[in-house]
Amino acid sequence: MTTKSYKSDLEIAQEAKMVHVDEIASKLNIGKEHLEHYGKYKAKLPLSLIDEKKVKQGKMILVTAITPTPSGEGKTTTSIGLSEGLNKIGKRSTVVLREPSLGPVFGVKGGAAGGGYSQVVPMEDINLHFTGDFSAIEKANNLLAALIDNNVQNPKYNLNIDPRTVVWKRVMDMNDRALRQIISGLGGKSGGIMRDAGFNITAASEIMAILCLANDIEDLKEKIGNIYIGDTFDKKAVYARDLNAQGAMTALLKDAIKPNLVQTLEGNPAIIHGGPFANIAQGTNSVIATKMGLSHSEYVVTEAGFGADLGAEKFLDIKCGYAGISPRAIVVVATIRALKFHGGQALDQLTTPNPEALKKGIVNLEKHLENVHTYGVPAVVSINKFVTDSDEEVEIVRSSCEALGAKVALCEGWEFGGDGAKDLAEVVVDTVENFKGKYTPVYDWNASVQEKVEAVALKIYGADAVEFSAKAKLNIKKIERLGLQNAPICIAKTQNSFSDNPKLLGRPTGFTLTVREIEIAAGAGFVIPITGNMLRMPGLPSVPAAEGIDIDKDGKITGLS
């Protein structure tokens, strides 16, 4: 038996025959005079093109997934493939995605431009600096950090900020564990005031969260002004607006707030904007990008990061709440090999058929489907198919999903592009056209912080109880003092388990979720309960992906994934 060889994602992307971005814009009925060009294949879209009436009429499909495993699930690939498939069957569809972060690109996870024949291009640009949005977010974040330290050391014009209370960190778009916790201000009097400090990754910056929840530039500026940075020595809260920082910070973001238009391999529109992680932030593209897609397309396919317990929960309970939008269907991506991993099969044995391990692991998918039903939105399971999946294994997944009231379709978008996703597209269209309702949030924003955390932990994660550390309880008192108790919550939790223990696979039960502290994102409009050992500055693996990336004398990149 001969094994079929496949080209790498990068090779496929580099062979793509792209069309000018003007032609892509024309498919959205947008004239080239409205575009802000970044070369031939990328453009910024002005916010004036958003039509709120059309937003309310648009048909939005949210793509999420089962709990991630090392074998990968293919959520972004499925999102792109589904949008290609919808266009193949005669629907006007746009895929709306997040921008990749350089941390995963050079770390272990790789880029976020899809894979195989379901990709967005130009792949190298999108996965690297793209249009500079991340850089602008980083600069705006670090400008505020510089203004804070400058004010603290200024003997005459200062806000009396207690440097021990400053919570604002600097950011960079790279995994660098050495910067998680540092001492800044070394070097004597000229180096500023020495204090505890640190870095987050840019995707975890509150500026990123704000950019992705802002409605326009005025709203962006107001939200930036609301950023809480610390307290004075007499315990009064200090905000970015007290430093008059919001104007300059917003000026740095004047282009970054505009969504980016690119294309799929099949020449269909793709809008890419913002890039918060779902395990430490809200994990979805910007409100502006989603509304832009809904303004110019019949269908919009969008995705939320990691499993449905993270990205989908935050998409629904935070983003949809602020944006006033709702999906008409939720696609849950699953692979048979990932389900077998949840059932205890060894990582290096996942290509071997194992119905028993699959049956044990399918409880993970079942829990995610139960959660989708909790929100009152119909679910469609997309089986991201591999050649090693047996017919028996496919049937086990299909029958289990149907027993829970979820439709099922195979998706082979990675290998065949839109043609491989037409069956999924047909099922999704049928689901969307027969659902006229909207989602139901899992908690009331007006509930207490404890009640909101417990609602997500018990209903979505399946925990038995929630334990708040002494520090978390003090944080809650501060949240109440600042008047933020009615804000939604954005729980930081491992992506590898429903619990806060990444080793508990499948559908863990009988566990207690531990909240060790709660950070405040007053500008973004939510608070961040941090569970387990979650860190907002990841580290590189022992063998970083960066070691395999290269560029030749002609500028051709290799090793990017």
N, C-alpha and C positions, 0 to 999 in steps of 0.2 A: 504494500500500500504506500503510495507516494503522498507526501504531505504538501499541500498547496502553500506556496510562499506568498507573502504579502509585503507590499511596500510599507515603509514607515509613514507615520502621519506627516512628518516633515516633507518626505519625498512626494507624497500625494499633493500636499499644499503647494510645493514649489513647481509642480507640473501644471497647476491650475491655470486656465486661460481666463484671467479676470477681465471684466468689462469696466469701463469708466464709471466712477461713482455717480456721475450725472444720470447715467442710464438706470442705475439702481434707484435713484431718487424719483425718476419718472414713474416707476412702478408703484410709488406711494403718492403719485399725483403731486409731487413737489418739484417745482421748476428749479433749474440750476442756479438761477439768480438768488435763490434763498440759501444756497449752500456756502459754508466757509470751508474752502478746500485745504486739505493737508496732503498735497500731491494728487495723484490720479485716482487712488482707491480708498481714500478716507475723507470724511467731511464732518464738520460740526453742523448740528441742526439748531436754528434759533428757537427760543422758547415760544415765540409768537405763533408758531405753527401748531401749537396744542389747541384743540377744539374740545372744550369740556362737554358739549352736547354729544359729540361723537364718542367721547370716552365712556359716557353712560350707556351707549348703545353697543359698544364693542364686546366681543366674545373672548374672554381671557381664559387661558388654560395654564394652570400651574403644574409644573413638573417637579416632583420630589422623588424620594427613594427610600429603600429600606436602610437599616443601620449599616454604615460603610464598613467594608472589610479590606484587607490588603490586596484582594484580587480585583477590586474596582467594580463599580456598578454601571457607569456610563450615563450619568444623568444629563450632562451637557450635550454629549453625543446624541442622546435620544431627543433632547429638546430641538436640536438643529435638524435631525432626521425627520421628526414629526412635522416641523414647519415646512420642510421640503416636500414631505408626503402630502400635506394639505394643499400646497400649490400644485402638486401633480394631479390631484383629483378636482382641481378647478376652483379652489378657495384662495382668496387673497390673504396670505399669511405672512407675518413678520415675526422673527424670533428676537426676543429682547433678553440680553444676558448681562452678567457682571464682567468687569475687566479683570484680567489675571493679575495676581501679585507676584513680584519677583521672588519673594520668599519661597513659595512652593516651586516656582520655575527652576530655581537653582538648588532646591532642597531635595524633596523626595516625591512629592505629588505630581510635579510637572505643571504644564500650562493649563489653560482653561479655554481653548478654542475648539473643543470637540475632538473627534478622532476619525480615522479612516476616511470614508467618503461622506461623512456628516461633519464638516468643519466650516468655520468662518475664516475668511482670508482678507488681507494678507496675514498669514499665521505668525510669521516672525515678528512683525510690527506689533500685532495685538498682544503677543506674549511678552514683549520687551517694553520699550518706552511708550508705545502707541502714540497718543496725541498729548502726552505730558500731564494727564489729569492727576496721576498719583504724585508726581513731582510737585504740582501746585498745592495739593492737599498737605503734603509733607512740609512745604515752605510756610503755608498759612499756620499750621500747627506749631511749628518751631519759632515763628515770629512771636506768637503769644508767649511761648516759653521764655524767649529772650526779653520780652517786655516785662514779664513777671520778675525775673532776676534783676533786671535793670532797676525796677521800682524798689525792690527790697533793699538794694545797696545804696540807693540815692538818699543822702542825709537830709535833703531839703524838701524835695517833691516826692513824697511817698505816701502810700495808702495805709501805712502801719501794718503791713501784711506780716503775719507770723510765718516765717519760712518753714517751720515744723509742720504746718498744716497744708502746705501747697500740695495739691494732688495732680496737677497738670504735668504730664510727662512729654518729653520729646519723642519723635517717631522717626523711623526710617523703613524703607520698603525692602527689608532683608531679614532673614533669620539670623540673629546674632545674640546668643544667650549671654555673652559677656557684658551686654549693655542693659540687661534686665534691671539690675540694681547697681547704682553707682554713687559715688560722692562727687558732686559738682562744686565748682568754686574754689578749687585748689589753686595755689600759686600766690597766696598772700592777698593783700588789700586790693591790688589791681585785678585779681581774678574773681572778684565778687564775694558773695557770702557763701561760705561752705555749708552744704546741706545734703541730705539724702535725696537722691533723684533716680532717674532711670529712663528707659526707652520702651515704647510699645512698637509693634509692627504697624506700618501705615494703615493697613486694612482695619486695625482695631482702634484707630484714632476717632475721637468724637467728631472731628471735622468730616471724616468719611461718613459717619452716621448722619450728620446734619445734612451734608450734600445730598445724600440719598433720600432724605425725607422732606427737603425743602420744595416749595411750590414754585418759587421764582426768586429773583435776586434779592428783592426786599425781604422776603421771608427768610432767605439764607442769612442776610445781615442781622436780622432780629434774633434768629436762633444762635448765631455766633455770639452776639452780645449777652445772651443768657447763660453762657458757659460758666459754671461754678469752678473757681480755681483754688479756693482756700478761705481762711478766716483771718481777721485782724487779731491783734493781741488782746483786744477786748471782745473777742468772739462774735464779731459781725461778719456775715458772709461777704465775700468779694467775688465779683463777676467780671467777665472780660470787658463788659461795657464800662466798668469803673476805670479801666485802663485806656478807654477810648480805642480799643483794639479792633473793633468790629469793621470799621471802614477799610482800613488797610488790609485786613485779612480777607475781606470780601473782594477787594480789588485784585488780590492774587488769584481768586477763584472765578474771575469774570468769564473765562473761557471754559474752565473745568466744569461749570454748571451745565454747559450745553452737551446734550448726548451726541454720541458718535455713530455715524452711519457707515457701515461696511457691507460686505456681501457674503453669501454662502458659496460653496463650491458650485452650486447649480445656478448662481446668478440671481438669487432672491435676496430681499432686504434683511439686514441684521442690524439691530441697534444695540450698542454696547456702552454701558455707563455705570460707573461706581463699582466698588469691589469689596464690601465688608464681608468678613468671614462669618459663618453661621454658628460656629462654636463659641465665639467670643463677641459677636456683634449680631446685627439683624439678618445678615446673609442673603440679601436680595439686591437687585439693581435699583436704580433710583425711581422714585415716584414719577419724576419728569420723563424718564425714558419709557416707562410703561405707558404713561398717558400719551406720549408721542406716538407709540406704536398703535394704540387704540384709536388715535385720531385719524390714522391713515390706512388702517387695515381692517379687514373683516374679522380676522382671527389674530390673536397675539399669543404666542407661546413663550412663556417665561419660566425661569427655574429658581429654586431656593436651595441654598447650600446644605450639604450633608443630608442626614436622614430627615424624615418628616417630623420627628420629635423636635428638631432644631429649626432648620430653615422654614419649613412649612408652618410650624407653630408661630414663628416670629413674623412671617409674611402675613398671616391671617390676623394675629392678635395685635401687631404693631402697624405694619405698613398699610394694610387694608383699612384699619381703624382711622389712621391719619388721612389717607388718600380718598376714602369713600368709594372704594372699588371692591369687587368680589369676583373670584374665579367662577366659571360655569362648569368646570370639571377639574379634577385633580388626578394627574397621572403619577402612579407610584412605580418607579423603575426597580426591577429586581433581576438578578441573574441567578441561575440555578447553582452555579459554583459558589456564589456568596452565601446563598441559603444553606448549602452543605457545610460551609465554614461555620455558620451559626449553629449547625447541628453537630459540630465536633469533628468534622473531617479535617485532616491535616492540610495545610496550605499547599504542599507539594503534591497532593493527591486529588485536588479538586477537579481535574479533568477526567477522573475515573468515575463512571456511573456508580451512584450509591443512593438508592431510593430511601434507605433507612435513615441515613444522615439528613437527607432532604426533608423527610417527614418531621424529624426532630427540629430542624432549623426553620421550617416554614412558619413556626409560631411567631417569629420576628415580623414577617410580612403580615400575618394576621393581626398583630397588635397595631401596626401602622394603619391597616385598613379600618380597624375599629376606631382609631383616632380620627381618620378622615370623616367617618360617619358621624362622629361627635360634632364636627363642624357643620354637618348637614349638607355637604357638597358631594355629588356622586363621584365615585372613584373608578378609575380604569387602571388595571395593572398592565404594564408593558414589560414583557419578558425580553430582556436584551439577550438575544440568542447567540450561542456559540456552537461550533460544529461538534463539540464533545457532549452536548446535551442529548440525552437519550429521549426517545419518544415517551417512555414510561415516566421519566422525570418531568417532562413538559406537562403530561396529563395530570400528574399529582398537583402541580401548581395550579393548573387550570381549574380542576374540580374544587380545590380548597378555596380559591377566590370566588368562584360562583356560589359556593355555599355561604359566603359572607356577603353576597349581593353585589360583588364587583365584577365588571366586565373585564375580559382578558384579551390581549392580542400579542402576537409575536412581533418583535421589531428587529429588523436586520439592516438598520440604517448605516451601521459602521461599514458593512461590506458592500451594500448596494445603494446607499444614499436614499433619495426620496422614493425610489421604487421599492426599497426594502421596508419602508414605513407606511406604505399606502393602506395596508390592512389596519394598522394602528390609527391612522388618520380617519378612516371610515368609522371606526368604533367611537373615536373621540367626537366626531361631528354629530353622530347619532345621540351621544350623551349630552352634548352641549345644547343641541336643538330641543331636547326634551326636558331641560331643566331651566326653570324661570325664576328660581328663588335666589337667595344669597346666603353667605356663610353665617354661622352663629358663633360668636367668640366664646372661648372656653372660660373666660372670667370677665367680670365687670371692672372697668378701670377704677371705679369709685370704691371698690373693696380695699381693705387694708393690704399693705405690702405682704404680710404673712399669708393672708387669705389667697392672694394672687399666686404666690409661689406654691402654696399647697394645691391650688386648683390644677396648675400645670403638672406638678410632681405626681399627684395622685391620679388624675384623669389621663394625662398624656404619657408620662413615664411609667406609671404602674407602681409607684412607691407606696409603701405602707404608711410612711410618716415623713415629716421634714424636721430636721434639727437645725436650729439657728445658733451659731457660736456667740460667745459674749461680744465679740467684735461686731458681728452682724447685727446684734440687738442694739448696740450703740449707733451703728450706721442708720438703723431704722429711725431712731430718735432724731438724728440729724436730718434725715429725709423729711420727717414730719415738721421739724423746725423750719426747713426751707420751703415748706408748702408743696412738696412733690409727691405726697402720699397717693395722689390720684393718677399718677403717671403709670403707663404700662410697664411691664417688666421684660427684660432681655436677659434670660438666664445664660450664663457662661458654663458650659458643661462639655465633657468629653463627647466627641462624635461617635465613639466606638461602642457605646452601650446606651441602653435606655437609662441606666443608672449613672451615678457619678464615679463608678469603678470601671475602667475600660476593659477589664478582663471578664466582666460578666456579659457573655454573649447571649444570643437567642432572645428570650423574653424573661428577664430576671424578675423574680417576685420576692416579697418579704424583705426588701431592703429599705433603708432610711436614707433619704437625700440630705446631705449636710451642706448648709450654706455657711461658708467661713467668713465672708465679708460681702458688702454691697457697695458698689461704686455708683457715683452719681453722674448722670449725663443730662444735666438740666437743659443744655442747649438742644440736644437731640430730642429731649422730651421723654426719656425713660430712665429707669434705674437698672443696674446690672448686678443681680445676685450671682456671686462666683462660688461654684461648687467644686468639691474635690481638689485636684492639684492643677486646675486650669491656669495657664500662663498666657499673658497677652503679648509676649515676645517669644515666639518659638525658637528652637535651636535647629541647626543643621544635623542631618544624619551622619553616621560614621563615614559613609562614602556619598558625598553630595552629588546631585545630578550635574552640578557645575563642572565637575571633573571630566564629564563626557561631552561637553559643549565646546565647539571650536568654530573658527572662521578662516577661510583660505584667502589667498592674495587677491582673489576676484570678488571677495565680499560674500561668498556663499557660506551660509551657516550650516553646521551639522550637529547632531546630537540633541537638538531641541525637541521636547515632547509635550 
